[in-house]
């Protein structure tokens, strides 16, 4: 793919997010995005299936929004999986991922709202994050309608792993353990991994 094709894709997708467009501008942006999507699809069709399942960071946005999106189906065919960003999804987007019939992964960002400081495990912000994950897991489970989650990846880069303060490390570990247990409860068949 050359630089012009990449820029065309970026421009088309960017225009779709601009709500100030007139209807004719929005239709033109949609057409441009579809043309870019078609070009990507044709390139993906030429690729072979990878020899093992590969997981990506979470997918979201226009590619996930349209049911039957051929680009999403081709990515699923090649990688053997579809990973969706749990925080950015709606039940219909989860169902679109399930429609690919690939292994499903969830990419989650727990504790992002807590900042870089030592987590207070009894504090309202921490308890709110646990409740937020439970709520998201519940609607994902409902949207899945029995379809299994194969992978849950937690992004944990909000806390500096170089912080050697024992109290900080103990609190961060306890927080991660708590959300890990929630994930096991919600998605018992999933492999759970931490990134960051």
N, C-alpha and C positions, 0 to 999 in steps of 0.2 A: 504494500500500500504506500503510495507516495505522499508527500507532504500536503499536496492540494486535496487529495481524498480525505486525509485525516482532518484538515481544516474544515472541509465541507461538512463532515460528520459533527465536529464540535459546534459549528455555526448552526446546523439544523437542530441539534439537541438544545443548544443554548436558547434559540428562539422559542422553542416549545415552553421554556420556563418563564418567558416574558409575558406576563398577563396583561400588559398595556397594549398589546398588538390589536389591530383591528381584525375583524373576522376574515377579510381577504388576506391580510398578512399572516394570520394564524394558519389559514389553509395552505398558503405558500410555504410556510415553515414546516407544516406537517408533510407536505409533498417532498420537500427537500430532505427531511429526516427519513422518510420512507425510502427515498432513492439511496441515501447513504446506507440505510439498513439493508437494502437489497444488495448493494455492493459488498457489504460485509458478509452477508449470507452466502453469496456466490463463492467468496474466497474460503469460507469455513467448510463448505460442502466438499472442497478438494482435499481437506485434511483427514488423515486417518484417525481412528480411535486410539487414544493413548493406551499403553499396555497395562496401566493400573489406574485406579481412581485418583483423580487430582481434585483438590479442594481449593477454592479461591476465597478471597475476602468476599464479603457479602455483596450481592447484586441488588440494585434498586433502580428506581426511575423508569424512564420510558420503555426500556427493554423488558422490564418485569410487568408493566402495566397492561399491555395488550395481550389478551388471551390468544394462544396459538402462535405467538411471535416466533417466526422461523429461526431468527438468530439465537434466541434462548434455547430452542430445541436442538440446534446444531452444537451450541456450546455444551449442552447436556450430553449429547451423543459423543462428542470428542472426549470430554473430561470424565464422563460417567457419573457426574454429580452436578447439582445446582446448590449454591450456597446463597442464602438470602440474609440481608441485614435485618435482624429481628426488630430493632427499634424503628425502622423506616417502612415497615410493611403494614399492609392491611390484609384481612382474611382473603380478599379476592386475589391479591398478589401471591399469597402463599398457595392458593389453589392453582394459579398459573404455573408455579414451580412444580407442584405435584403432577400437573398434566404432562410434564416432560417424561415422567416415569423413571427419572434418574434418582440416584441416591440423594437425599435431601440433607443439607447442612444449614445450621443457623449460626450467624456471626453476631455476637453480642458485645455491648460496651458497658459492662456493669461499673458502677461507682464513678462514672465520669463526672457526675454532678458534685462529688465530694471534694474535688480539688486535690492538691498534692500533699495536704497535711495528713497527719496521723488520723485514721478513722476512729471515730467515737462509736464503739459497737452498741452503745445504748442510746445514741443520739437519734434525733428525729430524721436527719438526712440519711443516715445509714439504714434505718428501718424502712424509710420511704423507698430506697433503692431496692431492697429485698421485696417489698410489696409490689413495686413496679415490675420487677422480673416475674413475679408470680402471675400478675395480671396478663403480661405479654405471653407467658407460657400457656396460660389458659386459653386465650383466644387463638394462639397458634395451634394448639391441640384440637380445638373445635374446628378450625379451618381445615386441618389435616384429615379429619373424618376417618381416622384409623391408619392413615399412611404413616410409616415410621420415619423418625428423624434418625439419621445415621451418625451425624457429627454435630457437636456444639463446640464452637470456638469462642473463647472469651478473650477480648482485647484488654490487656491489663497495663498498658503503658502510662496510665495516669500517675502511678506511684513509681518513684525512682528506686530501682532495685539496688542502687549503690548506697542508699541510706543504711548505715550500719547500726543505727540506734536500736537496741534490743526491743524497747517498748514499741517503736514504730513497726518493726518487722513482725512482732507478735500480733499486733492489731491488724496489719495488712493481711497476714496469713489467716487470721481468724475470719476476716471479712471474705476473703477468697474461698475459704472452706465453707462458709455459710451459703454463698451463692452456688458453689459447686454441688452442695447437697440438694439445693432447690432444683438444679438442672437434672440431677440423677432421679429425683422424685418425678419431675415433669416428663423427662425423656429417658426412661430406663434402658432402652436399647441403644442409646447413642454413646459414641466415643466422645469423651469430653477432654478438650485440650485448651491450654492457656498459651496465649501469644503475648509477648512483650515483657 
